[in-house]
Amino acid sequence: MGTIRRLTPVNKDGVRDPARAVIYVGETQVLTPAGALPIAFEIGAGSLEEAAEKFGQLAREAIERTVKELQELRRQAASSIVIPQGGMPPMTGPGGGKIQMP
């Protein structure tokens, strides 16, 4: 399920600007554990009918791209090194590296 928006260019007077092309934008959502994730993508089409025909395939491609980007972000977050503020705490207690004689 999704939406197709037809963006019609106008000039500063609000009259259709024939010098610029009409743009079709597809919108859909993917449900994630964190909630709905909106996905928008441009549809290269000359008419609303053509945009509707292309919607399904382009939506799938946009979702696949988004999933790959999220996986990459998750991978980067998991591999980041966290350094505590103020440096490492001093090593004390058993196993501190000191030799003790009885």
N, C-alpha and C positions, 0 to 999 in steps of 0.2 A: 504494500500500500504506500502511496506517496502523493506528492503534489507536483504539478508543473506550473511554473510561473512564466508568464509572457511579459518580458520587459520591453516596452515600446519607447524608443527615444523621442524626446520632445525638446523644442527649443525653449528659450527663456519666457516666451509668451504662452507656453503650454500647447503649441501646435506641433503635430507630428513632424519630426525631422527626418526627411527622406534620405539625407546624406549618411545616416548611420543605420546599421542593421538592427532588426528585432533580435533579442536574445531570449532563449528559452533556458530556464534553470529548473532542474529536477531536485526535489527534496524528499527525503525519507528518514526513517529512524531505525536504529538497532537497539534492542533491549539488552542491557548489560546488568550485572549485579549492582552497579552503582546507579542504575536508572536508564532512561532513554538517552541515546546518543544521536543528536541530529547530524545528518549527512546531506550536503548540498553539492551539486555538480552541474556544470554547463552542458547543455545538449546542443550540438551543432545541427540545426535543422532549419529548413526554409518555411515550415508550416507547423501548426499545432498537431496536425495528424502525423506528420513525420516525427515530431518530438515524442508523441505518445508511442509510436512504434519502437523508437530507440530507447525509451525510458528503462525498460526491464534490464537490458544488457548493460547499459551505462550505470544503473544503480548497483548491479552486482559488482562491476569493476570498481566503483567508488567504495563500496563496502570492503572489498578485498584489500584495496590500498589502505583504507583506514585501519583495518585489523593488523596489517603488516607494520604500519607506523606505530600502533599501540604496542605491539610485541617488541619492536625495537626500543621504544621508550622504556618499557618494563625491563628489558635486558640491560639498558644503560643504567637504570636506577639500581638494579640488583648488583651491578659490578662496580658501583661507585664506592670509594673508600671513605669511611667516616673517621675523622680525627677528632678526639675529644678536645674541648676548649681547655687551655692551660697545660697541654701536654699530657704525658703518661704519668699516672700516680707512682710514687716510689714503691719499690719492691720490698716488702717486709714479711715477717712471719716465716714459717717453715719453708725450707727449700730456697732460702734467700741467697745461697751461694757462699755462706761463711762456714769455715771449718771450725768445729768446736771439739775441744778435748775434754774428756771427763776428769 
